[in-house]
Amino acid sequence: MDLPAFQIPRPYPHRIDTDHIPRCCPRAECPSRTQVPFAYQCKGRFSRKVDGRSVQRFQCLVCHKGFSSQTSRLDYRIKKPWLPSLIFWSLVSKVSLRQTGRIWACKLDTVLHHLELLGEHAHELHTLFLARHKREGPGLEGTFQLDELETFETDRRLFPLTVPILIDKHNRFVVHAETGTLPARGNLRERDRKRKEAYEKAAGSKRVSRSKEATTACFVALRDHMAPDVNIDVQTDEKKSYPPILREVFGKQVRHQWVSSKAVRNKMNLLFPINNSLAQARDNIGRLVRRSWCHPKRERNLRWHLWIYMLYRNYIRELTNRCKTKSSASAAGVARRRCDAGELLQWKETLPRAA
């Protein structure tokens, strides 16, 4: 039987890697990382059989070890270099991990490996964009909103999770997203209570709430990339833990507004942008859909999935259906233009040109 992955046409040979300029030696133990300046020379090229690309070879003049432009690519040592892009689009389209493996004819372990690979890569790119925005531009400023949505890992009653998400109110740019554990719910059935006691005995401790730590991480990310000496507005609901965290992180640089979480969640609600953003996240991430078999089995997998969604939501997806030339990142000034998935999933630790 022909599987879909084997019907994907291979790309034509091209020489895009010949324009690659290495920034450092890929070996961590090379003296050029800490002691002497990095220098290199070209050492020919070779053609890859798997996709026909022409890859440039280099030699480090410090440690005299060889490497190539393929070392800096996201599909380094991946036998099917077309999989990262295909799995990326599945993960931001509400498709589960197992169904992704069925569609693209690969194992679940392969999808999990690409989930980690893409998640770490998305985190690195997002950090590089924010760092450049603060270094070359004004940094983040304006009005920001934060709210937490609840999901779970493995069991809805015993292992709930909180997911705080911080956005720019005016362009829906997601500044940071984090995950944290929550204690087991109350009024458990006898069977669930025994399972809870067995888990606590095996773990050696009770499951605690890390909502404060996760929320603090979001505000710290905003503080580290905001414009210096500027006051910002933060809008949240009336959760009592938010004001102390804001005072601790920002001091007097923040003006806090809050709205009751029981208010009607329509367009007249002050928190409509963040409520709408959380609804979009639940619609695009299969793990966050309510009452679904596609719930996260591990908190770390949910965190990687969130970073992948942030890369799509901030830099690839159009701002609105009527404004297709801009993305949330370009509207916020973090990126210079709307990016394409192909260029974002190409090089590791490198921003696309003119992006």
C-alpha positions as CSV (number, residue, x, y, z in Angstrom):
1,M,0.0,0.0,0.0
2,D,1.3,3.4,-0.9
3,L,1.5,5.7,2.1
4,P,1.1,9.5,1.8
5,A,4.6,10.3,2.9
6,F,6.1,8.4,0.0
7,Q,4.0,10.4,-2.5
8,I,5.6,13.7,-1.5
9,P,7.7,15.1,-4.4
10,R,11.3,15.7,-3.5
11,P,12.5,19.3,-4.0
12,Y,14.7,20.2,-7.0
13,P,18.4,20.6,-6.5
14,H,19.4,24.1,-5.5
15,R,22.4,25.8,-4.0
16,I,20.8,27.8,-1.1
17,D,23.4,26.5,1.3
18,T,26.3,28.1,-0.6
19,D,25.2,31.4,0.8
20,H,25.4,30.2,4.4
21,I,28.0,32.0,6.6
22,P,28.9,30.1,9.8
23,R,28.9,32.3,12.9
24,C,30.8,29.9,15.2
25,C,32.3,26.4,15.3
26,P,29.5,23.9,16.1
27,R,31.7,22.0,18.6
28,A,31.3,23.3,22.2
29,E,34.8,22.4,23.2
30,C,36.4,24.5,20.4
31,P,38.7,27.3,21.8
32,S,36.9,29.8,19.5
33,R,33.9,29.6,21.7
34,T,35.7,31.2,24.7
35,Q,39.3,32.1,24.0
36,V,40.2,33.0,20.4
37,P,38.3,34.5,17.5
38,F,36.5,32.1,15.1
39,A,37.9,31.6,11.6
40,Y,37.1,29.2,8.9
41,Q,37.7,28.3,5.3
42,C,35.6,26.5,2.6
43,K,36.4,22.9,1.9
44,G,34.3,22.0,-1.2
45,R,30.7,20.8,-1.3
46,F,28.7,17.7,-1.6
47,S,25.2,16.8,-2.9
48,R,22.7,15.1,-0.6
49,K,21.0,12.1,-2.1
50,V,17.9,12.4,0.1
51,D,16.8,15.8,-1.3
52,G,19.4,16.8,-3.9
53,R,20.7,19.9,-2.1
54,S,24.2,21.1,-2.6
55,V,25.8,21.4,0.9
56,Q,28.9,23.6,1.6
57,R,31.8,22.1,3.6
58,F,33.9,24.2,6.0
59,Q,36.9,23.7,8.2
60,C,37.4,25.5,11.5
61,L,40.9,27.1,11.5
62,V,41.1,27.0,15.3
63,C,40.3,23.3,16.1
64,H,40.9,22.1,12.5
65,K,37.7,20.1,12.6
66,G,35.3,19.9,9.6
67,F,31.6,20.7,9.4
68,S,29.1,21.7,6.8
69,S,26.1,24.0,6.4
70,Q,23.9,21.1,7.0
71,T,25.1,21.1,10.7
72,S,23.2,24.4,11.2
73,R,20.0,23.3,9.6
74,L,16.9,22.2,11.5
75,D,16.7,19.0,9.5
76,Y,20.3,18.0,10.5
77,R,20.6,14.2,10.8
78,I,16.9,13.7,9.8
79,K,16.4,11.0,7.2
80,K,13.2,12.5,6.0
81,P,13.9,16.3,5.8
82,W,10.3,17.0,4.7
83,L,8.8,15.8,8.0
84,P,9.5,18.9,10.2
85,S,7.4,21.2,8.1
86,L,4.6,18.7,7.7
87,I,4.4,17.8,11.4
88,F,4.6,21.6,12.2
89,W,1.4,22.2,10.2
90,S,-0.3,19.2,11.7
91,L,0.5,20.4,15.3
92,V,-1.0,23.8,14.7
93,S,-4.1,22.4,13.0
94,K,-5.7,20.6,15.9
95,V,-4.3,17.2,14.8
96,S,-3.2,14.7,17.5
97,L,0.2,13.1,17.6
98,R,-1.0,9.7,16.7
99,Q,-3.1,10.9,13.8
100,T,-0.1,13.0,12.6
101,G,1.9,9.8,12.5
102,R,-0.8,8.0,10.6
103,I,-1.1,10.9,8.0
104,W,2.6,11.2,7.3
105,A,3.5,7.5,7.7
106,C,5.8,7.7,10.7
107,K,5.9,6.3,14.2
108,L,4.7,8.0,17.3
109,D,8.2,8.2,18.6
110,T,9.2,10.1,15.5
111,V,6.4,12.6,16.0
112,L,7.4,13.1,19.7
113,H,11.0,13.7,18.6
114,H,9.9,16.3,16.1
115,L,7.6,17.8,18.8
116,E,10.7,18.4,21.0
117,L,12.8,19.6,18.1
118,L,10.2,22.1,16.8
119,G,9.3,23.3,20.3
120,E,12.9,24.1,21.3
121,H,13.5,25.7,17.9
122,A,10.4,27.9,18.2
123,H,11.5,28.9,21.7
124,E,15.0,29.9,20.4
125,L,13.5,31.9,17.5
126,H,11.0,33.7,19.7
127,T,13.8,34.7,22.1
128,L,16.0,35.9,19.3
129,F,13.2,38.1,17.9
130,L,12.5,39.6,21.3
131,A,16.2,40.2,22.0
132,R,16.7,42.0,18.7
133,H,13.6,44.1,19.2
134,K,15.0,45.4,22.5
135,R,18.5,45.8,21.2
136,E,17.7,47.6,18.0
137,G,14.3,49.0,18.7
138,P,12.3,50.4,21.6
139,G,11.4,47.1,23.1
140,L,7.9,45.9,24.2
141,E,5.5,48.6,25.4
142,G,1.8,49.3,25.6
143,T,-1.0,47.4,27.2
144,F,-0.8,43.7,28.0
145,Q,-3.3,41.1,29.2
146,L,-2.8,37.9,31.1
147,D,-5.2,35.0,31.9
148,E,-4.9,31.4,32.8
149,L,-6.7,28.4,31.1
150,E,-7.0,25.0,32.7
151,T,-6.2,21.6,31.3
152,F,-4.8,18.4,32.6
153,E,-2.2,15.7,32.1
154,T,-3.3,12.0,32.2
155,D,-6.3,12.6,34.5
156,R,-8.7,15.5,34.6
157,R,-9.4,15.3,38.4
158,L,-6.0,14.2,39.7
159,F,-3.5,16.0,37.6
160,P,-4.9,19.5,36.5
161,L,-2.6,22.0,34.8
162,T,-2.7,25.8,34.5
163,V,-1.5,27.6,31.4
164,P,-1.0,31.4,31.8
165,I,-0.7,33.3,28.5
166,L,0.5,36.9,28.2
167,I,-0.4,38.9,25.1
168,D,-0.2,42.4,23.7
169,K,-3.8,43.7,23.8
170,H,-3.8,45.6,20.5
171,N,-2.2,43.1,18.1
172,R,-2.6,39.7,20.0
173,F,1.1,39.2,20.1
174,V,1.9,36.3,22.5
175,V,4.7,37.5,24.7
176,H,5.1,34.3,26.8
177,A,3.2,31.2,27.7
178,E,4.0,28.8,30.6
179,T,2.6,25.7,32.2
180,G,2.3,24.8,35.9
181,T,0.8,22.0,38.0
182,L,-2.3,22.4,40.1
183,P,-3.3,20.2,43.1
184,A,-5.9,17.5,42.7
185,R,-9.5,18.6,42.7
186,G,-11.7,18.1,45.8
187,N,-14.8,15.9,46.3
188,L,-13.1,12.9,44.7
189,R,-14.8,9.5,44.4
190,E,-13.4,6.6,46.6
191,R,-11.6,5.1,43.6
192,D,-10.0,8.4,42.7
193,R,-9.0,9.1,46.3
194,K,-7.2,5.8,46.5
195,R,-5.4,6.6,43.2
196,K,-4.4,10.0,44.6
197,E,-3.0,8.4,47.8
198,A,-1.1,5.9,45.7
199,Y,0.4,8.6,43.6
200,E,1.4,10.7,46.6
201,K,3.0,7.7,48.2
202,A,5.0,6.9,45.0
203,A,6.0,10.5,44.5
204,G,6.9,11.1,48.1
205,S,5.0,14.4,48.2
206,K,1.6,16.0,47.4
207,R,0.9,17.7,44.1
208,V,1.2,21.5,44.7
209,S,0.1,24.6,42.9
210,R,2.7,26.2,40.7
211,S,0.3,28.9,39.3
212,K,2.3,31.7,41.0
213,E,5.6,30.5,39.5
214,A,4.2,30.1,36.0
215,T,2.5,33.5,36.1
216,T,5.7,35.1,37.4
217,A,7.7,33.6,34.5
218,C,5.3,35.3,32.1
219,F,5.8,38.7,33.7
220,V,9.5,38.3,34.0
221,A,9.7,37.6,30.3
222,L,7.8,40.9,29.7
223,R,10.1,42.8,32.0
224,D,13.3,41.4,30.3
225,H,12.2,42.5,26.9
226,M,10.2,45.7,27.6
227,A,11.5,49.2,26.8
228,P,13.6,50.7,29.6
229,D,12.1,53.4,31.8
230,V,8.6,53.1,30.5
231,N,5.3,52.4,32.3
232,I,3.1,49.7,31.0
233,D,-0.5,48.7,31.6
234,V,-1.4,45.1,32.6
235,Q,-5.0,43.9,32.6
236,T,-6.1,40.7,34.4
237,D,-9.0,39.3,36.3
238,E,-9.4,39.6,40.0
239,K,-7.2,36.8,41.1
240,K,-5.6,37.8,44.4
241,S,-2.1,36.5,43.5
242,Y,-1.6,38.9,40.6
243,P,-1.0,42.3,42.4
244,P,1.8,41.0,44.6
245,I,3.5,39.4,41.6
246,L,3.3,42.6,39.6
247,R,4.7,44.7,42.4
248,E,7.6,42.3,42.9
249,V,8.5,42.1,39.2
250,F,7.8,45.7,37.9
251,G,7.7,47.8,41.0
252,K,6.1,51.2,40.1
253,Q,6.5,50.7,36.4
254,V,3.1,49.0,36.0
255,R,-0.5,50.2,36.1
256,H,-2.8,47.3,36.9
257,Q,-6.5,47.0,35.9
258,W,-8.7,44.1,36.7
259,V,-12.1,42.8,35.8
260,S,-14.3,40.2,37.4
261,S,-14.0,36.8,35.8
262,K,-17.8,36.5,36.2
263,A,-18.5,39.4,33.8
264,V,-20.1,38.6,30.5
265,R,-17.4,37.6,28.0
266,N,-18.5,39.5,25.0
267,K,-16.8,42.2,22.9
268,M,-17.6,44.8,25.5
269,N,-15.5,43.0,28.1
270,L,-12.2,44.6,28.9
271,L,-10.5,41.2,28.7
272,F,-12.1,40.2,25.3
273,P,-8.7,40.1,23.5
274,I,-7.1,37.6,25.9
275,N,-10.3,35.5,26.1
276,N,-10.5,35.4,22.3
277,S,-6.8,34.4,22.2
278,L,-7.3,31.6,24.6
279,A,-10.3,30.4,22.6
280,Q,-8.1,30.4,19.4
281,A,-5.4,28.4,21.3
282,R,-8.0,25.8,22.3
283,D,-9.1,25.6,18.6
284,N,-5.6,25.2,17.1
285,I,-4.0,23.0,19.7
286,G,-5.6,19.6,19.9
287,R,-4.3,19.1,23.5
288,L,-6.3,22.0,24.8
289,V,-9.7,20.9,23.4
290,R,-12.2,20.2,26.2
291,R,-13.4,16.6,26.7
292,S,-11.0,15.1,24.2
293,W,-8.9,12.0,23.9
294,C,-6.1,14.3,22.7
295,H,-5.2,15.6,26.1
296,P,-1.5,16.0,27.1
297,K,0.1,13.0,28.7
298,R,3.1,15.0,29.9
299,E,3.4,18.6,31.0
300,R,6.7,19.0,29.0
301,N,5.0,18.0,25.8
302,L,2.3,20.6,26.3
303,R,5.0,23.2,26.8
304,W,6.7,22.3,23.5
305,H,3.4,22.4,21.8
306,L,2.7,25.9,23.1
307,W,6.0,27.2,21.8
308,I,5.2,25.8,18.3
309,Y,1.8,27.4,18.4
310,M,3.3,30.7,19.4
311,L,5.7,30.6,16.5
312,Y,2.7,30.1,14.1
313,R,0.4,32.6,15.9
314,N,3.0,35.4,16.1
315,Y,5.1,35.2,13.0
316,I,3.3,33.1,10.3
317,R,-0.5,33.6,10.7
318,E,-2.0,36.7,9.2
319,L,-3.1,39.3,11.7
320,T,-6.8,39.2,10.6
321,N,-8.7,37.8,7.6
322,R,-8.8,41.3,6.2
323,C,-5.1,42.1,6.9
324,K,-3.1,39.3,5.3
325,T,0.1,41.2,4.8
326,K,0.9,41.6,8.5
327,S,1.4,39.2,11.4
328,S,1.0,39.8,15.1
329,A,4.8,40.2,15.4
330,S,5.1,42.6,12.5
331,A,2.2,44.7,13.9
332,A,4.0,44.8,17.3
333,G,7.3,45.8,15.7
334,V,9.0,42.6,16.8
335,A,9.4,41.4,13.2
336,R,9.9,43.5,10.1
337,R,7.5,41.5,8.0
338,R,5.2,38.5,8.0
339,C,7.4,35.3,7.8
340,D,6.9,32.1,6.0
341,A,7.0,28.7,7.7
342,G,9.7,27.4,5.3
343,E,12.2,30.1,6.2
344,L,11.5,29.9,10.0
345,L,12.0,26.1,9.9
346,Q,15.3,26.2,8.0
347,W,18.2,27.4,10.1
348,K,18.8,26.8,13.8
349,E,19.5,29.9,16.0
350,T,19.3,32.2,13.0
351,L,16.6,34.7,12.1
352,P,15.4,34.8,8.5
353,R,16.8,37.6,6.3
354,A,14.9,40.9,6.4
355,A,12.5,39.4,8.9
